[in-house]
Amino acid sequence: MALSLASRNKRMDLAMVQPKEHKLKMKSLKQMNRSGVDAMRSKIGMKKVNAMHSKIGMRNNVVRKLPNKY
């Protein structure tokens, strides 16, 4: 009798632990998927930002190439 109760409790504990692990796994997968989408969005947005930075960088190079006779 005691063995059957012990085995039943073990099964119940395992049954309770598995959904928690599953929830954590699913949560991490969702976060990875979201970060992947965000990364793609940021890459699309970064094209515009990089274009602006390259223009600014070109201007800075022109300023650096000026002679130091001030």
Summary of the structure (lengths in Angstrom):
residues: 70
radius of gyration: 29.3
end to end distance: 97.7
largest distance: 98.2
contacts: 124
relative contact order: 0.05
helix: 90%
strand: 0%
